[in-house]
Amino acid sequence: MSDKDHRILIVKSMVEALGVKCLQVSCLKDGEEGRTQVLQELETLLPESAAPLYDRELFTTENVRDLVAEIIREKCFENLEHEIPFQLAVQIRKFDESAKPCPHIYADVMVSKDSHKPIVIGQKDQIIKKISQESRTEVEKIMDQKVFLELNVVVKENWFDQAQFMKELGYIVDGK
């Protein structure tokens, strides 16, 4: 027993005091059984519906532009591992689907400090090239065609403190 196990009990009692059921599941220890337990509990919280809310053939409600930004962001976090600048965002600057011979996508990977920029770029541009290549591969899968993808790393100081900019990125909806 760890000397920090009491923290779990404290959090559990705080959550239950709010009238919320608390599940204690470990992916490592409980595996598929734990996953099933969580899914069954979530199902009890869902409202009744006479029919699906969306067409069964609909893959997502997001547009391709937003999906591309999320793919790039995901690849940033996967490739930056322990050196992740948490204040990282991706903004699509230009998305030209009519460009020939393939769509052209230009995106900015934004960081909030000058010291984060070299972390994202990497030595001899190694990391940003890997992020770009992995992102392009994923984007080509969802678009079902080759694409040209250009990533630029830019510093935008304290972008996360600017409500208008957060809204442009889709992180804030209606000022909330």
VOPADO-727761 format. One record per residue: residue in three letters; x, y, z of N, C-alpha, C in turn. Coordinates in steps of 0.001 Angstrom, whole numbers. Layout:
<nodes>
NODE   code        nu        nv        nw       cau       cav       caw        cu        cv        cw
NODE    ALA         X         Y         Z         X         Y         Z         X         Y         Z
...
</nodes>
This chain:
<nodes>
NODE   code        nu        nv        nw       cau       cav       caw        cu        cv        cw
NODE    MET       845     -1185         0         0         0         0       889      1247         0
NODE    SER       601      2156      -886      1381      3379     -1023      1021      4381        66
NODE    ASP      1980      5241       396      1702      6270      1392       771      7355       840
NODE    LYS       440      7271      -453      -452      8247     -1077     -1843      7681     -1356
NODE    ASP     -2103      6446      -952     -3405      5820     -1200     -4550      6587      -554
NODE    HIS     -4268      7284       533     -5320      8036      1212     -5896      9134       317
NODE    ARG     -5110      9591      -661     -5576     10639     -1571     -6767     10158     -2389
NODE    ILE     -6733      8892     -2773     -7840      8321     -3548     -9117      8369     -2721
NODE    LEU     -9006      8023     -1452    -10180      8045      -571    -10698      9464      -368
NODE    ILE     -9804     10427      -269    -10215     11823      -101    -10981     12299     -1332
NODE    VAL    -10424     12035     -2526    -11084     12447     -3760    -12425     11738     -3902
NODE    LYS    -12454     10452     -3586    -13691      9679     -3684    -14768     10270     -2776
NODE    SER    -14418     10606     -1567    -15417     11165      -645    -15877     12546     -1111
NODE    MET    -14982     13332     -1708    -15367     14647     -2221    -16349     14508     -3386
NODE    VAL    -16087     13569     -4277    -16954     13347     -5434    -18317     12833     -4975
NODE    GLU    -18319     11863     -4071    -19582     11297     -3587    -20394     12314     -2790
NODE    ALA    -19717     13272     -2146    -20414     14329     -1409    -21215     15222     -2359
NODE    LEU    -20813     15259     -3610    -21535     16026     -4627    -22691     15226     -5216
NODE    GLY    -22876     14002     -4741    -23963     13160     -5226    -23653     12432     -6517
NODE    VAL    -22383     12275     -6796    -21953     11622     -8031    -21352     10268     -7690
NODE    LYS    -21712      9264     -8482    -21145      7940     -8272    -19675      7947     -8667
NODE    CYS    -18877      7270     -7889    -17446      7236     -8129    -17026      5810     -8479
NODE    LEU    -16339      5672     -9600    -15813      4377    -10014    -14303      4391     -9860
NODE    GLN    -13766      3316     -9363    -12318      3202     -9276    -11903      2055    -10186
NODE    VAL    -11316      2443    -11333    -10961      1466    -12353     -9522      1714    -12793
NODE    SER     -8793       645    -12978     -7431       731    -13477     -7361        -4    -14814
NODE    CYS     -6908       691    -15824     -6770        60    -17144     -5789     -1105    -17087
NODE    LEU     -4739      -954    -16292     -3733     -2011    -16197     -4260     -3228    -15446
NODE    LYS     -4931     -2986    -14335     -5388     -4107    -13502     -6732     -4680    -13949
NODE    ASP     -7657     -3801    -14343     -9017     -4247    -14637     -9267     -4561    -16109
NODE    GLY     -8429     -4027    -16993     -8520     -4337    -18419     -9898     -4165    -19013
NODE    GLU    -10325     -5154    -19782    -11603     -5113    -20491    -12784     -5036    -19528
NODE    GLU    -12677     -5697    -18396    -13758     -5666    -17399    -13966     -4240    -16869
NODE    GLY    -12870     -3527    -16624    -12962     -2148    -16161    -13564     -1243    -17217
NODE    ARG    -13169     -1463    -18460    -13706      -686    -19582    -15205      -895    -19689
NODE    THR    -15630     -2139    -19599    -17053     -2464    -19665    -17820     -1804    -18526
NODE    GLN    -17237     -1816    -17350    -17876     -1202    -16175    -18095       301    -16397
NODE    VAL    -17079       970    -16910    -17181      2410    -17163    -18237      2685    -18238
NODE    LEU    -18214      1929    -19329    -19178      2133    -20410    -20613      1885    -19949
NODE    GLN    -20817       856    -19128    -22163       578    -18606    -22645      1718    -17716
NODE    GLU    -21772      2266    -16926    -22139      3383    -16061    -22464      4622    -16888
NODE    LEU    -21673      4886    -17905    -21942      6034    -18771    -23270      5870    -19501
NODE    GLU    -23584      4660    -19901    -24844      4399    -20606    -26047      4756    -19743
NODE    THR    -25949      4543    -18441    -27066      4893    -17550    -27272      6399    -17462
NODE    LEU    -26254      7177    -17782    -26346      8637    -17702    -26893      9273    -18983
NODE    LEU    -26891      8506    -20079    -27353      9047    -21352    -28877      9163    -21385
NODE    PRO    -29393     10231    -22007    -30853     10379    -22114    -31434      9389    -23117
NODE    GLU    -32702      9088    -22950    -33403      8205    -23887    -33553      8924    -25226
NODE    SER    -33476      8164    -26306    -33636      8729    -27635    -34355      7714    -28514
NODE    ALA    -35357      8201    -29232    -36132      7309    -30102    -35312      6843    -31299
NODE    ALA    -34345      7651    -31697    -33525      7327    -32861    -32130      7925    -32656
NODE    PRO    -31170      7499    -33449    -29838      8105    -33339    -29898      9617    -33577
NODE    LEU    -29059     10343    -32888    -29036     11798    -33043    -28450     12218    -34382
NODE    TYR    -27589     11381    -34937    -26942     11686    -36215    -27103     10502    -37149
NODE    ASP    -26995     10762    -38425    -27034      9727    -39438    -25957      8681    -39133
NODE    ARG    -26295      7414    -39227    -25359      6331    -38931    -24114      6368    -39814
NODE    GLU    -24234      6934    -40999    -23113      7011    -41933    -22203      8212    -41670
NODE    LEU    -22637      9110    -40777    -21865     10309    -40479    -20689      9957    -39583
NODE    PHE    -19484     10198    -40101    -18259      9868    -39369    -18030     10830    -38205
NODE    THR    -18248     12112    -38435    -18042     13129    -37417    -18845     14369    -37768
NODE    THR    -19088     15206    -36782    -19773     16476    -37033    -18764     17598    -37296
NODE    GLU    -17486     17295    -37196    -16431     18286    -37432    -16160     18420    -38928
NODE    ASN    -15692     19604    -39329    -15319     19776    -40726    -13868     19338    -40917
NODE    VAL    -13466     19149    -42150    -12127     18627    -42465    -11041     19567    -41953
NODE    ARG    -11266     20847    -42078    -10287     21836    -41615     -9979     21659    -40119
NODE    ASP    -11027     21499    -39308    -10847     21298    -37866    -10181     19951    -37572
NODE    LEU    -10543     18941    -38346     -9915     17624    -38167     -8422     17686    -38450
NODE    VAL     -8055     18414    -39483     -6633     18551    -39838     -5878     19226    -38694
NODE    ALA     -6439     20282    -38146     -5792     20977    -37027     -5613     20035    -35839
NODE    GLU     -6609     19233    -35554     -6517     18297    -34426     -5501     17187    -34689
NODE    ILE     -5417     16737    -35926     -4424     15709    -36275     -3016     16267    -36062
NODE    ILE     -2781     17480    -36523     -1459     18101    -36360     -1146     18265    -34874
NODE    ARG     -2119     18731    -34118     -1926     18922    -32667     -1602     17591    -31990
NODE    GLU     -2338     16550    -32371     -2092     15216    -31817      -663     14758    -32111
NODE    LYS      -223     14946    -33340      1131     14520    -33720      2193     15340    -32986
NODE    CYS      1891     16594    -32691      2818     17408    -31886      2999     16771    -30514
NODE    PHE      1904     16458    -29862      1992     15899    -28521      2632     14511    -28525
NODE    GLU      2343     13712    -29533      2947     12386    -29612      4460     12468    -29813
NODE    ASN      4922     13415    -30599      6345     13504    -30915      7155     14324    -29923
NODE    LEU      6497     15160    -29160      7228     15984    -28204      7398     15289    -26858
NODE    GLU      6665     14214    -26639      6750     13382    -25438      6850     14196    -24162
NODE    HIS      7985     14128    -23473      8117     14757    -22161      8430     16241    -22240
NODE    GLU      8715     16731    -23414      9052     18140    -23570      7882     18928    -24150
NODE    ILE      6669     18456    -23887      5492     19093    -24466      5315     20498    -23905
NODE    PRO      5302     21501    -24775      4880     22818    -24298      3345     22792    -24242
NODE    PHE      2801     22786    -23058      1356     22608    -22910       556     23731    -23548
NODE    GLN      1156     24870    -23726       455     25985    -24346       743     25973    -25841
NODE    LEU       298     24905    -26487       513     24695    -27912      -845     24608    -28593
NODE    ALA      -979     25274    -29720     -2221     25220    -30487     -1869     25162    -31967
NODE    VAL     -2840     24763    -32769     -2643     24701    -34214     -3743     25520    -34872
NODE    GLN     -3332     26390    -35782     -4289     27203    -36529     -4040     26993    -38021
NODE    ILE     -5091     26651    -38723     -4994     26489    -40177     -5031     27886    -40794
NODE    ARG     -3948     28275    -41464     -3855     29581    -42103     -4583     29599    -43440
NODE    LYS     -4370     28529    -44219     -4981     28454    -45540     -5255     26998    -45868
NODE    PHE     -6425     26748    -46442     -6836     25398    -46811     -7401     25495    -48225
NODE    ASP     -6572     25218    -49201     -6955     25373    -50598     -7185     24008    -51229
NODE    GLU     -8462     23607    -51254     -8805     22293    -51813     -8767     22283    -53335
NODE    SER     -8788     23468    -53958     -8801     23520    -55416     -7394     23598    -56014
NODE    ALA     -6371     23655    -55181     -4990     23726    -55680     -4648     22462    -56467
NODE    LYS     -3813     22641    -57467     -3383     21507    -58298     -1917     21240    -58060
NODE    PRO     -1463     20041    -58051     -2158     18789    -58341     -2885     18194    -57132
NODE    CYS     -2752     18838    -55946     -3413     18313    -54755     -3741     19477    -53821
NODE    PRO     -4627     19268    -52854     -4950     20332    -51900     -3703     20815    -51147
NODE    HIS     -3654     22121    -50892     -2551     22731    -50149     -3084     23194    -48793
NODE    ILE     -2399     22782    -47746     -2791     23163    -46388     -1597     23837    -45725
NODE    TYR     -1827     25021    -45190      -793     25777    -44493     -1261     25965    -43054
NODE    ALA      -451     25527    -42096      -851     25596    -40695       262     26173    -39834
NODE    ASP      -157     26879    -38786       787     27399    -37796       677     26570    -36527
NODE    VAL      1824     26117    -36044      1892     25481    -34734      2321     26603    -33797
NODE    MET      1413     27002    -32908      1685     28149    -32042      2137     27722    -30660
NODE    VAL      3152     28394    -30208      3643     28208    -28843      3632     29579    -28178
NODE    SER      3646     29599    -26860      3489     30863    -26151      4803     31509    -25714
NODE    LYS      5912     30787    -25869      7200     31334    -25436      8259     31064    -26497
NODE    ASP      9206     31994    -26609     10321     31819    -27546     11098     30541    -27249
NODE    SER     11199     30176    -25977     11973     28990    -25600     11298     27690    -26042
NODE    HIS      9995     27734    -26363      9283     26537    -26815      9512     26252    -28298
NODE    LYS      9793     27287    -29064      9930     27135    -30514     11014     26121    -30898
NODE    PRO     12238     26203    -30321     13257     25210    -30695     12898     23789    -30256
NODE    ILE     12092     23667    -29220     11667     22334    -28766     10802     21691    -29848
NODE    VAL      9872     22463    -30397      8960     21947    -31417      9692     21706    -32738
NODE    ILE     10600     22581    -33096     11338     22425    -34354     12331     21277    -34271
NODE    GLY     13057     21200    -33168     14036     20135    -32994     15341     20432    -33704
NODE    GLN     16348     19625    -33373     17667     19792    -33971     17603     19449    -35462
NODE    LYS     18113     20336    -36294     18094     20188    -37755     16668     19971    -38277
NODE    ASP     15701     20608    -37641     14277     20545    -38027     13694     19139    -37937
NODE    GLN     14348     18252    -37222     13940     16844    -37167     12516     16642    -36652
NODE    ILE     12165     17291    -35546     10866     17033    -34916      9727     17580    -35759
NODE    ILE      9846     18824    -36228      8755     19402    -37025      8576     18638    -38334
NODE    LYS      9649     18130    -38909      9536     17318    -40128      8771     16034    -39850
NODE    LYS      9072     15405    -38708      8376     14163    -38347      6897     14439    -38072
NODE    ILE      6616     15532    -37365      5219     15917    -37099      4499     16139    -38423
NODE    SER      5138     16844    -39337      4541     17145    -40637      4270     15872    -41436
NODE    GLN      5248     14979    -41474      5102     13742    -42251      3988     12862    -41681
NODE    GLU      3964     12692    -40359      2927     11861    -39734      1544     12496    -39900
NODE    SER      1486     13819    -39783       214     14524    -39951      -292     14363    -41381
NODE    ARG       611     14556    -42343       239     14441    -43761      -318     13046    -44055
NODE    THR       316     12014    -43513      -144     10647    -43727     -1583     10466    -43224
NODE    GLU     -1871     10982    -42024     -3225     10874    -41452     -4243     11687    -42247
NODE    VAL     -3854     12892    -42641     -4756     13761    -43396     -5087     13125    -44746
NODE    GLU     -4093     12531    -45389     -4341     11875    -46675     -5322     10717    -46517
NODE    LYS     -5304     10062    -45381     -6264      8975    -45143     -7688      9517    -45060
NODE    ILE     -7874     10599    -44307     -9252     11098    -44156     -9747     11814    -45404
NODE    MET     -8823     12401    -46182     -9230     13092    -47402     -9209     12169    -48617
NODE    ASP     -8627     10992    -48460     -8550      9990    -49514     -7852     10525    -50771
NODE    GLN     -6803     11334    -50550     -5989     11849    -51645     -4699     12438    -51077
NODE    LYS     -3728     12630    -51948     -2474     13257    -51544     -2733     14715    -51185
NODE    VAL     -1949     15247    -50233     -2047     16659    -49874      -654     17249    -49709
NODE    PHE      -572     18562    -49888       647     19307    -49576       380     19958    -48228
NODE    LEU      1257     19712    -47255      1085     20265    -45910      2333     21027    -45515
NODE    GLU      2156     22297    -45177      3275     23111    -44712      2995     23574    -43286
NODE    LEU      3927     23267    -42383      3797     23686    -40988      4834     24751    -40673
NODE    ASN      4413     25768    -39952      5315     26803    -39453      5130     26889    -37945
NODE    VAL      6228     27015    -37234      6156     27184    -35784      6265     28676    -35500
NODE    VAL      5250     29210    -34824      5222     30634    -34518      5026     30850    -33027
NODE    VAL      5558     31955    -32549      5393     32329    -31144      4311     33391    -31075
NODE    LYS      3293     33129    -30292      2237     34110    -30031      2105     34173    -28510
NODE    GLU      2780     35151    -27948      2852     35261    -26490      1460     35288    -25862
NODE    ASN      1289     34453    -24869        57     34394    -24063     -1220     34302    -24898
NODE    TRP     -1183     33567    -25984     -2363     33417    -26839     -3551     32862    -26074
NODE    PHE     -3294     32061    -25056     -4340     31404    -24276     -5062     32373    -23342
NODE    ASP     -4524     33569    -23147     -5169     34591    -22307     -6024     35556    -23123
NODE    GLN     -6053     35392    -24430     -6780     36292    -25314     -8092     35634    -25739
NODE    ALA     -9195     36103    -25171    -10511     35499    -25406    -10866     35429    -26888
NODE    GLN    -10599     36501    -27637    -10938     36514    -29061    -10155     35444    -29819
NODE    PHE     -8889     35315    -29494     -8064     34323    -30169     -8502     32906    -29791
NODE    MET     -8835     32695    -28528     -9327     31386    -28077    -10624     31038    -28813
NODE    LYS    -11444     32042    -29056    -12688     31837    -29799    -12401     31465    -31247
NODE    GLU    -11414     32139    -31868    -11031     31822    -33254    -10539     30385    -33375
NODE    LEU     -9868     29905    -32344     -9360     28522    -32369    -10465     27507    -32055
NODE    GLY    -11620     27992    -31610    -12723     27096    -31289    -12674     26547    -29872
NODE    TYR    -11830     27133    -29033    -11706     26675    -27651    -12753     27302    -26749
NODE    ILE    -13311     28441    -27186    -14365     29120    -26440    -15548     29281    -27376
NODE    VAL    -16716     28920    -26887    -17932     29071    -27681    -18836     30066    -26957
NODE    ASP    -19243     31118    -27634    -20131     32144    -27069    -19610     32712    -25759
NODE    GLY    -18315     32958    -25683    -17733     33616    -24515    -17662     32767    -23265
NODE    LYS    -17871     31459    -23380    -17850     30584    -22193    -16519     29896    -22072
</nodes>
